[in-house]
Each structure stands twice: as C-alpha cells, then as structure tokens.
Amino acid sequence: MVISQSLWEYSHLAPNLHHLPSMTPIAHNLERYMDLLSIRQKAVASNVANVDTPGYRTKDVDFQYEFLSSLNNPRPMQETVEIVEPNDLLAKNDGNNVNIDREMRLLAENSMRFQMASTLARGEFKAIKNALSEGKG
C-alpha cells in the first residue's frame, strides 16, 4: 500500500532548505538528499510512536529509488515521494508489524547520513564563498 507524501511535511531537520536557490548541481543534490532524509525521519518517528498501536503497519521510504528518481524531477520531494509499507516484516498477534530494533537502526543510520550531508553542504557553501571572495579581488 502506498500513502501519498502530500500528507507529510518537512520535519525540523532541514528547515527552509527548499527555499534556497541551488547554486551548483552538488548543492542541489545535497538539498534533495537532505529533504528525503527528513521525510524518512518522520516516517520512522511515526513507527516508533505507534509501536504498541494495534493494527499499525510500518511506514518507510525506498530511499535509493526515491533519491535517484528525484535527481531529474523538479517537483518538491514532499509532492513526489511515496511512503510504502514494507511487506517483509512479521506482524504481532494484534496486527502491528513495527520492529523497534529495525526502527532504532534506521534512526541511527538516518542521523549519520544527515550529519554527513550537512558536512558536505557546509564544504560546498564554503567553496562557493571562497570563489566569490577571490572574484572580488
């Protein structure tokens, strides 16, 4: 089952990045990557919050597919990303299939990816700033 991404909003992880003009292809790709991380963070947080909700089904993002698909798509990520329900997770007797160990792993992985992307973005903006400073002299 696919749930439309229009129900999801950007989380606090990457506020207002979608308003910044992309100055380079690298900056644009980092922006898309961080937007996708933000969407996945919200899905995983929802899973954790519903770990004891009877009948709740785990939500996720096919990260690699969505990122590669977004590279040539000018539409905002929140309009195009599909939230999916993984079908390979075992359900408990109450129908809930959230695996808290999986969700904690995804939270840690998402955090590391976001830190890496933030570091790369800072480096990209520093390089742009340096290039602009050198052009003035």
LUMTORVEX-14404 format. One record per residue: x, y, z of N, C-alpha, C, O in turn. Coordinates in Angstrom, 1 decimal, decimal comma, m for minus. Layout:
// LUMTORVEX-14404
+--------+--------+--------+--------+--------+--------+--------+--------+--------+--------+--------+--------+
|    n_x |    n_y |    n_z |   ca_x |   ca_y |   ca_z |    c_x |    c_y |    c_z |    o_x |    o_y |    o_z |
+--------+--------+--------+--------+--------+--------+--------+--------+--------+--------+--------+--------+
|      X |      Y |      Z |      X |      Y |      Z |      X |      Y |      Z |      X |      Y |      Z |
...
+--------+--------+--------+--------+--------+--------+--------+--------+--------+--------+--------+--------+
//
This chain:
// LUMTORVEX-14404
+--------+--------+--------+--------+--------+--------+--------+--------+--------+--------+--------+--------+
|    n_x |    n_y |    n_z |   ca_x |   ca_y |   ca_z |    c_x |    c_y |    c_z |    o_x |    o_y |    o_z |
+--------+--------+--------+--------+--------+--------+--------+--------+--------+--------+--------+--------+
|    0,8 |   m1,2 |    0,0 |    0,0 |    0,0 |    0,0 |    0,9 |    1,2 |    0,0 |    1,9 |    1,3 |    0,7 |
|    0,5 |    2,2 |   m0,8 |    1,3 |    3,5 |   m0,9 |    0,5 |    4,6 |   m0,3 |   m0,7 |    4,7 |   m0,6 |
|    1,1 |    5,4 |    0,5 |    0,4 |    6,6 |    1,1 |    1,0 |    7,8 |    0,5 |    2,2 |    8,0 |    0,5 |
|    0,2 |    8,7 |    0,0 |    0,7 |    9,9 |   m0,7 |    1,6 |   10,7 |    0,3 |    1,2 |   10,9 |    1,4 |
|    2,7 |   11,2 |   m0,2 |    3,6 |   12,0 |    0,5 |    3,0 |   13,4 |    0,9 |    3,5 |   14,1 |    1,7 |
|    2,0 |   13,8 |    0,2 |    1,4 |   15,1 |    0,4 |    0,9 |   15,2 |    1,9 |    0,7 |   16,4 |    2,3 |
|    0,7 |   14,1 |    2,5 |    0,2 |   14,1 |    3,9 |    1,4 |   14,5 |    4,9 |    1,1 |   14,9 |    6,0 |
|    2,6 |   14,4 |    4,4 |    3,8 |   14,6 |    5,2 |    4,3 |   16,0 |    5,0 |    4,2 |   16,5 |    3,8 |
|    4,9 |   16,6 |    6,0 |    5,5 |   17,9 |    5,8 |    7,0 |   17,7 |    6,2 |    7,4 |   16,7 |    6,7 |
|    7,8 |   18,7 |    5,8 |    9,2 |   18,7 |    6,2 |    9,3 |   18,7 |    7,7 |    8,6 |   19,3 |    8,4 |
|   10,3 |   17,9 |    8,2 |   10,5 |   17,9 |    9,6 |   11,5 |   19,1 |   10,0 |   11,9 |   19,8 |    9,1 |
|   11,8 |   19,2 |   11,2 |   12,6 |   20,3 |   11,7 |   14,1 |   20,0 |   11,3 |   14,9 |   20,9 |   11,5 |
|   14,4 |   18,9 |   10,7 |   15,8 |   18,6 |   10,4 |   16,4 |   19,5 |    9,3 |   17,6 |   19,8 |    9,3 |
|   15,6 |   19,8 |    8,4 |   16,1 |   20,6 |    7,2 |   15,2 |   21,8 |    7,0 |   14,6 |   21,9 |    5,9 |
|   15,0 |   22,7 |    7,9 |   14,0 |   23,8 |    7,7 |   14,4 |   24,7 |    6,6 |   15,6 |   25,2 |    6,5 |
|   13,5 |   25,0 |    5,8 |   13,6 |   26,0 |    4,7 |   14,6 |   25,8 |    3,7 |   15,0 |   26,7 |    2,9 |
|   15,2 |   24,6 |    3,6 |   16,2 |   24,4 |    2,6 |   15,6 |   24,5 |    1,2 |   16,3 |   24,8 |    0,2 |
|   14,3 |   24,1 |    1,0 |   13,7 |   24,1 |   m0,3 |   13,5 |   25,6 |   m0,8 |   13,2 |   25,7 |   m2,0 |
|   13,7 |   26,6 |    0,0 |   13,6 |   28,0 |   m0,4 |   14,9 |   28,5 |   m0,9 |   14,9 |   29,6 |   m1,6 |
|   16,0 |   27,9 |   m0,7 |   17,3 |   28,4 |   m1,1 |   17,5 |   28,0 |   m2,6 |   17,2 |   26,9 |   m3,0 |
|   18,0 |   28,9 |   m3,4 |   18,3 |   28,6 |   m4,8 |   19,5 |   27,6 |   m4,8 |   20,5 |   27,8 |   m4,0 |
|   19,5 |   26,6 |   m5,6 |   20,6 |   25,7 |   m5,8 |   21,6 |   26,4 |   m6,7 |   21,4 |   26,7 |   m7,8 |
|   22,8 |   26,6 |   m6,1 |   23,9 |   27,3 |   m6,8 |   24,7 |   26,3 |   m7,7 |   25,2 |   26,7 |   m8,7 |
|   24,8 |   25,1 |   m7,3 |   25,6 |   24,1 |   m8,0 |   24,8 |   22,8 |   m8,1 |   23,9 |   22,6 |   m7,3 |
|   25,1 |   21,9 |   m9,0 |   24,5 |   20,6 |   m9,0 |   24,7 |   19,8 |   m7,7 |   23,8 |   19,1 |   m7,3 |
|   25,9 |   20,0 |   m7,1 |   26,2 |   19,3 |   m5,9 |   25,3 |   19,8 |   m4,8 |   24,7 |   19,0 |   m4,0 |
|   25,1 |   21,1 |   m4,7 |   24,2 |   21,7 |   m3,7 |   22,8 |   21,2 |   m3,9 |   22,1 |   20,9 |   m2,9 |
|   22,4 |   21,2 |   m5,1 |   21,0 |   20,7 |   m5,5 |   20,8 |   19,3 |   m5,0 |   19,8 |   19,0 |   m4,4 |
|   21,8 |   18,4 |   m5,3 |   21,6 |   17,0 |   m5,0 |   21,7 |   16,8 |   m3,4 |   21,0 |   16,0 |   m2,9 |
|   22,5 |   17,6 |   m2,8 |   22,5 |   17,5 |   m1,3 |   21,2 |   18,0 |   m0,7 |   20,7 |   17,4 |    0,3 |
|   20,6 |   19,0 |   m1,3 |   19,3 |   19,5 |   m0,8 |   18,3 |   18,4 |   m1,0 |   17,5 |   18,2 |   m0,1 |
|   18,2 |   17,7 |   m2,1 |   17,3 |   16,7 |   m2,4 |   17,5 |   15,5 |   m1,4 |   16,6 |   14,9 |   m0,8 |
|   18,8 |   15,2 |   m1,2 |   19,1 |   14,1 |   m0,2 |   18,7 |   14,4 |    1,2 |   18,1 |   13,6 |    1,8 |
|   18,9 |   15,6 |    1,6 |   18,5 |   16,0 |    3,0 |   17,0 |   16,1 |    3,1 |   16,4 |   15,8 |    4,2 |
|   16,3 |   16,5 |    2,1 |   14,8 |   16,5 |    2,1 |   14,3 |   15,1 |    2,2 |   13,4 |   14,9 |    3,0 |
|   14,9 |   14,2 |    1,5 |   14,5 |   12,8 |    1,6 |   14,8 |   12,2 |    3,0 |   14,0 |   11,5 |    3,6 |
|   15,9 |   12,6 |    3,6 |   16,2 |   12,1 |    4,9 |   15,2 |   12,6 |    5,9 |   14,8 |   11,9 |    6,8 |
|   14,8 |   13,9 |    5,7 |   13,8 |   14,5 |    6,6 |   12,4 |   13,7 |    6,5 |   11,8 |   13,5 |    7,5 |
|   12,0 |   13,3 |    5,3 |   10,8 |   12,6 |    5,1 |   10,9 |   11,2 |    5,8 |   10,0 |   10,8 |    6,4 |
|   12,0 |   10,6 |    5,6 |   12,2 |    9,2 |    6,2 |   12,2 |    9,4 |    7,7 |   11,7 |    8,5 |    8,4 |
|   12,8 |   10,4 |    8,3 |   12,9 |   10,6 |    9,7 |   11,4 |   10,7 |   10,3 |   11,1 |   10,1 |   11,3 |
|   10,6 |   11,4 |    9,6 |    9,2 |   11,5 |   10,0 |    8,5 |   10,1 |   10,0 |    7,7 |    9,8 |   10,9 |
|    8,7 |    9,3 |    9,0 |    8,1 |    8,0 |    8,8 |    8,6 |    7,1 |   10,0 |    7,8 |    6,4 |   10,6 |
|    9,9 |    7,1 |   10,2 |   10,4 |    6,2 |   11,3 |    9,9 |    6,7 |   12,7 |    9,6 |    5,9 |   13,5 |
|    9,9 |    8,0 |   12,9 |    9,4 |    8,5 |   14,2 |    7,9 |    8,1 |   14,4 |    7,5 |    7,8 |   15,5 |
|    7,2 |    8,1 |   13,3 |    5,8 |    7,7 |   13,4 |    5,7 |    6,2 |   13,8 |    4,9 |    5,8 |   14,6 |
|    6,6 |    5,4 |   13,2 |    6,6 |    4,0 |   13,5 |    6,9 |    3,8 |   15,0 |    6,3 |    3,0 |   15,6 |
|    7,9 |    4,5 |   15,5 |    8,3 |    4,3 |   16,9 |    7,2 |    4,8 |   17,8 |    6,9 |    4,1 |   18,8 |
|    6,5 |    5,8 |   17,4 |    5,4 |    6,3 |   18,3 |    4,2 |    5,3 |   18,3 |    3,4 |    5,3 |   19,2 |
|    4,1 |    4,5 |   17,2 |    3,0 |    3,6 |   17,1 |    3,4 |    2,1 |   17,4 |    2,7 |    1,2 |   16,9 |
|    4,5 |    1,9 |   18,0 |    5,0 |    0,6 |   18,3 |    4,0 |   m0,3 |   19,0 |    4,0 |   m1,5 |   18,8 |
|    3,1 |    0,3 |   19,8 |    2,1 |   m0,5 |   20,6 |    0,7 |   m0,3 |   20,1 |   m0,2 |   m0,7 |   20,7 |
|    0,5 |    0,3 |   18,9 |   m0,8 |    0,6 |   18,4 |   m1,3 |   m0,7 |   17,6 |   m0,7 |   m1,0 |   16,6 |
|   m2,3 |   m1,3 |   18,1 |   m2,8 |   m2,5 |   17,4 |   m3,2 |   m2,2 |   15,9 |   m3,8 |   m1,2 |   15,6 |
|   m2,7 |   m3,0 |   15,0 |   m3,1 |   m2,9 |   13,6 |   m2,2 |   m1,9 |   12,8 |   m2,3 |   m1,8 |   11,6 |
|   m1,3 |   m1,2 |   13,5 |   m0,4 |   m0,2 |   12,8 |    0,5 |   m1,0 |   12,0 |    1,1 |   m2,0 |   12,4 |
|    0,7 |   m0,4 |   10,7 |    1,7 |   m1,0 |    9,8 |    2,9 |   m0,1 |    9,6 |    2,7 |    1,1 |    9,4 |
|    4,0 |   m0,6 |    9,6 |    5,3 |    0,1 |    9,4 |    5,3 |    0,9 |    8,1 |    4,9 |    0,4 |    7,1 |
|    5,7 |    2,2 |    8,2 |    5,9 |    3,0 |    7,0 |    7,4 |    3,2 |    6,7 |    8,2 |    3,3 |    7,7 |
|    7,7 |    3,4 |    5,5 |    9,1 |    3,6 |    5,1 |    9,2 |    4,3 |    3,8 |    8,2 |    4,5 |    3,1 |
|   10,4 |    4,6 |    3,4 |   10,7 |    5,2 |    2,1 |   11,7 |    4,3 |    1,4 |   12,7 |    3,8 |    2,0 |
|   11,5 |    4,0 |    0,1 |   12,5 |    3,2 |   m0,7 |   13,6 |    4,3 |   m1,0 |   13,5 |    4,9 |   m2,1 |
|   14,5 |    4,4 |   m0,1 |   15,5 |    5,6 |   m0,1 |   16,2 |    5,7 |   m1,5 |   16,2 |    6,7 |   m2,1 |
|   16,9 |    4,6 |   m1,9 |   17,7 |    4,7 |   m3,1 |   16,8 |    5,0 |   m4,3 |   17,2 |    5,8 |   m5,1 |
|   15,7 |    4,3 |   m4,5 |   14,8 |    4,6 |   m5,6 |   14,3 |    6,0 |   m5,6 |   14,4 |    6,7 |   m6,6 |
|   13,9 |    6,5 |   m4,5 |   13,3 |    7,9 |   m4,4 |   14,4 |    8,9 |   m4,7 |   14,1 |    9,9 |   m5,3 |
|   15,6 |    8,7 |   m4,1 |   16,6 |    9,7 |   m4,4 |   17,0 |    9,7 |   m5,8 |   17,1 |   10,8 |   m6,4 |
|   17,3 |    8,6 |   m6,4 |   17,6 |    8,6 |   m7,9 |   16,5 |    9,1 |   m8,7 |   16,8 |    9,8 |   m9,7 |
|   15,3 |    8,8 |   m8,4 |   14,1 |    9,4 |   m9,1 |   14,0 |   10,9 |   m9,0 |   13,6 |   11,6 |   m9,9 |
|   14,4 |   11,4 |   m7,9 |   14,3 |   12,9 |   m7,6 |   15,3 |   13,7 |   m8,4 |   15,1 |   14,9 |   m8,6 |
|   16,4 |   13,1 |   m8,8 |   17,5 |   13,9 |   m9,4 |   17,1 |   14,6 |  m10,7 |   17,6 |   15,7 |  m11,0 |
|   16,2 |   14,0 |  m11,4 |   15,7 |   14,7 |  m12,7 |   14,3 |   15,2 |  m12,6 |   13,7 |   15,5 |  m13,6 |
|   13,8 |   15,3 |  m11,4 |   12,4 |   15,7 |  m11,2 |   12,4 |   17,1 |  m10,4 |   12,9 |   17,2 |   m9,3 |
|   11,9 |   18,1 |  m11,1 |   12,0 |   19,5 |  m10,5 |   11,0 |   19,7 |   m9,4 |   11,1 |   20,6 |   m8,6 |
|   10,0 |   18,8 |   m9,2 |    9,0 |   18,9 |   m8,2 |    9,5 |   18,7 |   m6,8 |   10,5 |   18,0 |   m6,6 |
|    9,0 |   19,4 |   m5,8 |    9,4 |   19,2 |   m4,4 |    9,3 |   17,8 |   m4,0 |    8,3 |   17,1 |   m4,4 |
|   10,2 |   17,3 |   m3,2 |   10,2 |   16,0 |   m2,7 |    8,9 |   15,6 |   m2,0 |    8,4 |   14,5 |   m2,2 |
|    8,4 |   16,5 |   m1,2 |    7,2 |   16,1 |   m0,4 |    6,0 |   15,9 |   m1,3 |    5,0 |   15,3 |   m0,9 |
|    6,1 |   16,3 |   m2,6 |    5,0 |   16,0 |   m3,6 |    5,2 |   14,7 |   m4,3 |    4,2 |   14,2 |   m4,9 |
|    6,4 |   14,2 |   m4,3 |    6,7 |   13,0 |   m5,2 |    7,0 |   11,7 |   m4,5 |    6,8 |   10,7 |   m5,0 |
|    7,5 |   11,8 |   m3,2 |    8,0 |   10,7 |   m2,5 |    6,8 |    9,8 |   m2,1 |    5,8 |   10,3 |   m1,6 |
|    6,9 |    8,5 |   m2,3 |    5,8 |    7,6 |   m1,9 |    6,2 |    6,9 |   m0,6 |    7,3 |    6,3 |   m0,5 |
|    5,4 |    7,0 |    0,4 |    5,6 |    6,3 |    1,6 |    5,0 |    4,9 |    1,4 |    3,9 |    4,7 |    1,0 |
|    5,8 |    3,8 |    1,7 |    5,4 |    2,5 |    1,4 |    5,3 |    1,7 |    2,8 |    5,9 |    2,1 |    3,8 |
|    4,6 |    0,6 |    2,7 |    4,6 |   m0,3 |    3,8 |    5,4 |   m1,6 |    3,5 |    5,0 |   m2,3 |    2,6 |
|    6,6 |   m1,7 |    4,1 |    7,4 |   m2,9 |    3,8 |    6,6 |   m4,2 |    4,0 |    5,9 |   m4,3 |    5,1 |
|    6,7 |   m5,1 |    3,1 |    5,8 |   m6,3 |    3,3 |    6,6 |   m7,5 |    3,8 |    6,1 |   m8,6 |    3,9 |
|    7,9 |   m7,3 |    4,2 |    8,7 |   m8,4 |    4,7 |    8,8 |   m8,4 |    6,2 |    9,7 |   m9,1 |    6,8 |
|    8,0 |   m7,7 |    6,9 |    8,1 |   m7,6 |    8,4 |    7,0 |   m8,5 |    9,0 |    5,8 |   m8,5 |    8,5 |
|    7,3 |   m9,2 |   10,1 |    6,4 |  m10,0 |   10,8 |    5,5 |   m9,2 |   11,6 |    5,9 |   m8,3 |   12,4 |
|    4,2 |   m9,6 |   11,6 |    3,2 |   m8,9 |   12,4 |    3,0 |   m9,6 |   13,7 |    3,1 |  m10,9 |   13,7 |
|    2,7 |   m8,9 |   14,8 |    2,4 |   m9,5 |   16,1 |    0,9 |   m9,9 |   16,0 |    0,2 |   m9,7 |   15,0 |
|    0,5 |  m10,6 |   17,1 |   m0,9 |  m11,0 |   17,1 |   m1,9 |   m9,9 |   16,9 |   m3,0 |  m10,2 |   16,4 |
|   m1,6 |   m8,7 |   17,3 |   m2,5 |   m7,6 |   17,2 |   m2,5 |   m6,9 |   15,8 |   m3,1 |   m5,9 |   15,6 |
|   m1,6 |   m7,4 |   14,9 |   m1,5 |   m6,9 |   13,5 |   m0,5 |   m5,9 |   13,3 |   m0,2 |   m5,5 |   12,2 |
|    0,1 |   m5,4 |   14,4 |    1,2 |   m4,4 |   14,4 |    2,5 |   m5,1 |   13,9 |    2,9 |   m6,1 |   14,5 |
|    3,2 |   m4,5 |   12,9 |    4,4 |   m5,1 |   12,4 |    5,7 |   m4,2 |   12,7 |    6,7 |   m4,4 |   12,0 |
|    5,6 |   m3,3 |   13,6 |    6,7 |   m2,4 |   13,9 |    7,8 |   m3,2 |   14,6 |    7,5 |   m3,8 |   15,7 |
|    9,0 |   m3,2 |   14,1 |   10,1 |   m3,9 |   14,8 |   11,0 |   m2,8 |   15,3 |   11,7 |   m2,1 |   14,6 |
|   11,0 |   m2,6 |   16,6 |   11,7 |   m1,5 |   17,3 |   13,2 |   m1,5 |   17,0 |   13,8 |   m0,4 |   16,9 |
|   13,8 |   m2,7 |   16,9 |   15,2 |   m2,8 |   16,6 |   15,5 |   m2,2 |   15,2 |   16,5 |   m1,5 |   15,0 |
|   14,7 |   m2,5 |   14,3 |   14,8 |   m2,0 |   12,9 |   14,7 |   m0,5 |   12,9 |   15,4 |    0,2 |   12,2 |
|   13,7 |    0,0 |   13,6 |   13,4 |    1,4 |   13,6 |   14,6 |    2,2 |   14,3 |   15,0 |    3,3 |   13,8 |
|   15,1 |    1,7 |   15,4 |   16,3 |    2,3 |   16,0 |   17,5 |    2,3 |   15,1 |   18,2 |    3,3 |   15,1 |
|   17,7 |    1,2 |   14,3 |   18,8 |    1,2 |   13,4 |   18,6 |    2,2 |   12,3 |   19,5 |    2,9 |   11,9 |
|   17,3 |    2,4 |   11,8 |   17,1 |    3,4 |   10,8 |   17,3 |    4,8 |   11,3 |   17,7 |    5,7 |   10,6 |
|   16,9 |    5,0 |   12,6 |   17,1 |    6,4 |   13,2 |   18,6 |    6,7 |   13,2 |   19,0 |    7,8 |   12,9 |
|   19,4 |    5,7 |   13,6 |   20,8 |    5,9 |   13,7 |   21,4 |    6,1 |   12,3 |   22,3 |    7,0 |   12,1 |
|   21,0 |    5,3 |   11,4 |   21,5 |    5,5 |   10,0 |   21,1 |    6,8 |    9,4 |   21,9 |    7,5 |    8,8 |
|   19,9 |    7,2 |    9,7 |   19,4 |    8,5 |    9,1 |   20,2 |    9,7 |    9,8 |   20,6 |   10,6 |    9,1 |
|   20,5 |    9,6 |   11,0 |   21,3 |   10,6 |   11,7 |   22,7 |   10,7 |   11,1 |   23,2 |   11,8 |   10,9 |
|   23,3 |    9,6 |   10,9 |   24,7 |    9,6 |   10,3 |   24,6 |   10,2 |    8,9 |   25,5 |   10,9 |    8,5 |
|   23,7 |    9,8 |    8,1 |   23,5 |   10,3 |    6,8 |   23,3 |   11,8 |    6,8 |   23,9 |   12,5 |    6,0 |
|   22,5 |   12,3 |    7,7 |   22,2 |   13,7 |    7,8 |   23,5 |   14,5 |    8,2 |   23,8 |   15,5 |    7,6 |
|   24,2 |   14,0 |    9,2 |   25,5 |   14,6 |    9,6 |   26,4 |   14,7 |    8,4 |   27,1 |   15,7 |    8,2 |
|   26,6 |   13,6 |    7,7 |   27,5 |   13,6 |    6,5 |   27,0 |   14,6 |    5,5 |   27,9 |   15,3 |    4,9 |
|   25,7 |   14,6 |    5,1 |   25,2 |   15,5 |    4,1 |   25,4 |   17,0 |    4,6 |   25,7 |   17,9 |    3,8 |
|   25,2 |   17,3 |    5,9 |   25,4 |   18,6 |    6,4 |   26,9 |   19,0 |    6,3 |   27,1 |   20,2 |    5,9 |
|   27,8 |   18,1 |    6,6 |   29,2 |   18,4 |    6,4 |   29,5 |   18,7 |    5,0 |   30,3 |   19,7 |    4,7 |
|   29,0 |   17,9 |    4,1 |   29,3 |   18,2 |    2,7 |   28,7 |   19,5 |    2,2 |   29,3 |   20,2 |    1,4 |
|   27,5 |   19,8 |    2,7 |   26,8 |   21,1 |    2,3 |   27,6 |   22,3 |    2,8 |   27,8 |   23,2 |    2,1 |
|   28,1 |   22,2 |    4,0 |   29,0 |   23,3 |    4,6 |   30,2 |   23,4 |    3,7 |   30,6 |   24,6 |    3,4 |
|   30,8 |   22,3 |    3,3 |   32,0 |   22,4 |    2,5 |   31,7 |   23,0 |    1,1 |   32,5 |   23,8 |    0,6 |
|   30,5 |   22,7 |    0,5 |   30,1 |   23,2 |   m0,8 |   29,9 |   24,7 |   m0,7 |   30,3 |   25,5 |   m1,5 |
|   29,2 |   25,1 |    0,4 |   28,9 |   26,6 |    0,6 |   30,2 |   27,3 |    0,9 |   30,4 |   28,5 |    0,5 |
|   31,1 |   26,7 |    1,6 |   32,4 |   27,4 |    1,9 |   33,2 |   27,6 |    0,5 |   33,8 |   28,6 |    0,3 |
|   33,2 |   26,6 |   m0,3 |   33,9 |   26,7 |   m1,6 |   33,3 |   27,8 |   m2,5 |   34,0 |   28,5 |   m3,1 |
|   31,9 |   27,9 |   m2,4 |   31,3 |   28,9 |   m3,2 |   31,7 |   30,3 |   m2,6 |   31,9 |   31,2 |   m3,4 |
|   31,6 |   30,4 |   m1,3 |   32,0 |   31,7 |   m0,7 |   33,5 |   32,1 |   m1,0 |   33,7 |   33,2 |   m1,3 |
|   34,4 |   31,1 |   m1,0 |   35,8 |   31,4 |   m1,3 |   35,9 |   31,8 |   m2,8 |   36,7 |   32,7 |   m3,1 |
|   35,2 |   31,1 |   m3,7 |   35,2 |   31,5 |   m5,1 |   34,7 |   32,9 |   m5,3 |   35,2 |   33,7 |   m6,1 |
|   33,6 |   33,3 |   m4,6 |   33,1 |   34,6 |   m4,7 |   34,1 |   35,7 |   m4,1 |   34,2 |   36,8 |   m4,7 |
|   34,7 |   35,3 |   m3,0 |   35,7 |   36,2 |   m2,4 |   36,9 |   36,5 |   m3,3 |   37,4 |   37,6 |   m3,4 |
|   37,4 |   35,4 |   m4,0 |   38,5 |   35,5 |   m4,9 |   38,1 |   36,4 |   m6,1 |   39,0 |   37,0 |   m6,7 |
|   36,9 |   36,3 |   m6,5 |   36,4 |   37,1 |   m7,7 |   36,4 |   38,6 |   m7,4 |   36,4 |   39,4 |   m8,3 |
|   36,3 |   39,0 |   m6,2 |   36,2 |   40,4 |   m5,8 |   37,6 |   41,0 |   m5,9 |   37,7 |   42,3 |   m6,1 |
|   38,7 |   40,2 |   m5,7 |   40,0 |   40,8 |   m5,5 |   40,7 |   41,0 |   m6,7 |   41,8 |   41,5 |   m6,7 |
+--------+--------+--------+--------+--------+--------+--------+--------+--------+--------+--------+--------+
//
